[in-house]
Amino acid sequence: MTRPRIHLVAGARPNFMKIAPIVRALQADGRLDWKIVHTGQHYDRDMNDVFFEELGIPAPDVRLGCGGGTHAEQTGRIMQAYEQLCAAEKPAACLVVGDVNSTLACSIVAKKAGIPVAHVEAGLRSGDMSMPEEINRLVTDAISDWFFVTEPSGMQHLLHEGKPAEIVFDVGHVMVDNVLYQADKLAHIDTSGFETDAPKRAALAKAGRYVVVTLHRPSNVDSVESLSRVAEVLRAVGAESPIVFPVHPRTRGNLEKHGIDLGPNVTLMGPQAYMSFLHLWKDAALVLTDSGGLQEETTALGVPCVTMRENTERPVTVDEGSNVLAGTEPAKVIAASLDVLRGGGKRGRRPALWDGKAAERIVAILAERLHA
């Protein structure tokens, strides 16, 4: 019997964290053929063979090499390249994850080619149309054929938007599948070679605890005003606990250009590979972030998290998990952070179906429908 082939589309490093559990589930299930399609939306020199070995998956079968540029340039290049691939291969389905430009571009191409689209992490909404990700989510969900949701809000949004209940599936979260898989691997390997190991040990030796900071959204790091707010927060939190801050080169450049002082208790380092970063944040007393994915991963491992944003498309991390949505006013972020460090805060619980088996459920549903 011929196995239907599906394309697994990924464009940026976090996408591969979501694709990886699906690949492992496809390998175990055996009913579907598949190809990993890397659009090249983000070119990452560290995305080498070791990176894919860490994830337990093979390197991409197809690299479209579409690179950077403006949102329109990038989306257009990906659409052109993926259209050629679809015409040549005619896959039985296209599976997209998350909310990056590759998700949007490939879902449009597939849909126009008559190829069913499966959206993993469907239905998330921040309500903030200034976020490119929100536009990508809305457009992708407007045309997808199967919706795999991670939390109750996703189900509610999609049903409210008129999607038939029989094509919306509450399956859990592949990002949680991945973090549980990687945390288990981490427990059985030597971590002393990770760049994060030394600052982690130094902070524990000095204070018995540490805070991990990761901020990357333009609203937090692209202007002198926003960076000054961040600095106010980090100086106050740093007075209570050592801080380790893997910082993007652009953000570091802005700090230097504007002469912004984060205080004496902040250790800056470069962006980290997945396992090195997991080794750092999984044992933190607090994670202070504006990342969507990290809100979920901290909830999965029960690590207290304070989110420096005015909104979140992942409300289950606040309603049930370990996340506090603090806004961007320094006084509120400081208060939420110090509450955790002084013994308050919350650990929450892992939401239902965040059990490491979301990918198995997705593959079972797709196999059933594609063989029907």
FENNOR-V345071 format. One record per helix or strand. SS is the DSSP state (H for helix, E for strand). FROM is the first residue (numbers start at 1). TO is the last residue. If there is no record, write none. Layout:
SS/FROM/TO ; SS/FROM/TO
This chain:
E/5/10 ; H/13/29 ; E/33/38 ; H/49/55 ; E/62/63 ; H/71/89 ; E/93/97 ; H/101/112 ; E/116/122 ; H/132/143 ; E/146/149 ; H/152/160 ; H/165/167 ; E/168/170 ; H/174/186 ; H/195/207 ; E/210/214 ; H/218/221 ; H/224/238 ; E/242/246 ; H/249/258 ; E/266/269 ; H/274/281 ; E/286/289 ; H/292/301 ; E/305/307 ; H/316/319 ; E/323/325 ; H/330/341 ; H/358/370
